[in-house]
Amino acid sequence: MHTVTTVERLVDLIDPDANVILNMTNEEAAAAVASGDAERVHEIDGQFAIIQKQGNVVRLARSIGRPMRYFLAKQAEGPLLIVAERMEEIRQQLEREGYGDQFHPSYTRMVPAHYVVEIRLLGCPDPNPTYTRYFTPEKNRLGADVDEIGQAYMGALTNECSAWLDRIDSKEPIGVLFSGGIDSGAVFLTLYHLLLARGDAPTRLKAFTLSVEGGDDAQQAKDFLDQLDLGMFLEVIEVTRAQVDFREGIRVIEDYKPLDVQSATMAVALCKGIRERYPDWKYIVDGDGGDENLKDYPIEENSELTIRSVLNNMMLYQEGWGVDAIKHSLVFSGGQSRGHVRSYAPGRVLGFQGFSPFALPSVIGVAEGIPFIELTDWDHQRLYALKGEVTRRGIEQITGMTMPIFEKRRFQRGAVDATGFDSIFPKDEATYRDAFAEIFA
């Protein structure tokens, strides 16, 4: 357990050991954030949440891969800033401090990914935080050759996975949360390739697939691996519908957006199943972020989006409309900066250390450099097809393996059949909001 340290008017509940920093020490990364220099923070490679205090100035920075929240409590002698991963940690700390009556989830704030957030603790009323972007990838910097794009994109993923393998024990097993889809498939094959290249035992690797009394993912995962003669790596985690509760998903991610709740609910079931079978398992890896990077979401399902808004706005799926937009929420940041909790929190609460290589800035940076408009000519179907083509070509160039490509399907839809899905998840978005309010009442 990490210790709680109180420095003047700051309570820091962020565990530095949960950071996955690939190119420097935790101390060096902390110094970069303390400097307030966006260029130095940009140099941090990995997934992290870091807070530093100097005098009455507090600086916070995070990548997509790790959430961070803060809460400013009022006390007679001045403001008390509490920083943590989770709302429930903030509430518990307020209760310990004797300020439990001040808590409400809407008063918590989520640090947006890719910014240094600066808070000055000056008394009442406290000024708003300032936001300084530390990650600004260059759009459209790549040529239109899909082979070269695939090489660059999967090359970046491979480099990050290799750096991650360098920092973990070479005997530790590795679990990939695996559906047989494009992103989890690319992560699995990349890790398999790297283990072989290092002379490590590939038997360290498992592909864990969830099956809730059926669903298509188990068969898809089997077909994917069998086509590459890798079927021995598959392990299907079978659970019943009674073991899957969307309210638990809400409690774990502390959010109410239906798609994120549904995904998280299935992730909780999968992680629970792994934990029951393997009490000491530590490392899990996922493919979350691949859809955002290659802009592979059905635009038609979101009335707020057009293909022009998706292709013209930098990192729209990763960050939402941005901290300067009138729609920006302080309680929840935008896009995957908010939604990645669906992947991170289920593993975290069940004692795993997760890794999401697609969500790292170096990989996102390559994806933002793809000339999407030139390659798709504003055509939805060409955009949706691009992800599979880029990933397949990149994997083949780097690993020599031809990756099977199946039709896109959301994790929560593939883990259970349609009847089962409808019995587990409400159709009405208000039901999710009501459950969230009840949990945090």
Secondary structure, 3 states (H helix, E strand, C coil): CCCCEEECCEEECCCHHHCEECCCCHHHHHHHHHHCCHHHHHCCCEECEEEEEECCEEEEEECCCCCCEEEEEEECCEEEEEEECCHHHHHHHHHHHCCHHHCCHHHCEECCCCEEEEEECCCCCCCCCEEEECCCCCCCCCCCCHHHHHHHHHHHHHHHHHHHHHHCCCCCCEEEECCCCHHHHHHHHHHHHHHHHHCCCHHHEEEEEEEECCCCHHHHHHHHHHHCCCHHHEEEEEECHHHCCHHHHHHHHCCCCHHHHHHHHHHHHHHHHHHHHCCCCCEEECCCCHHHHCCCCCHHHCCCCCHHHHHHCCCHHHHCCCCCCCCCCCCCCCHHHHHCHHHHHHHHHCCCEEECHHHCHHHHHHHHCCCHHHHHCCCHHHHHHHHHHHHHHHHHHHHCCCCCCCCCCCHHHHCCCHHHHHHHCCCCHHHHHHHHHHHCC
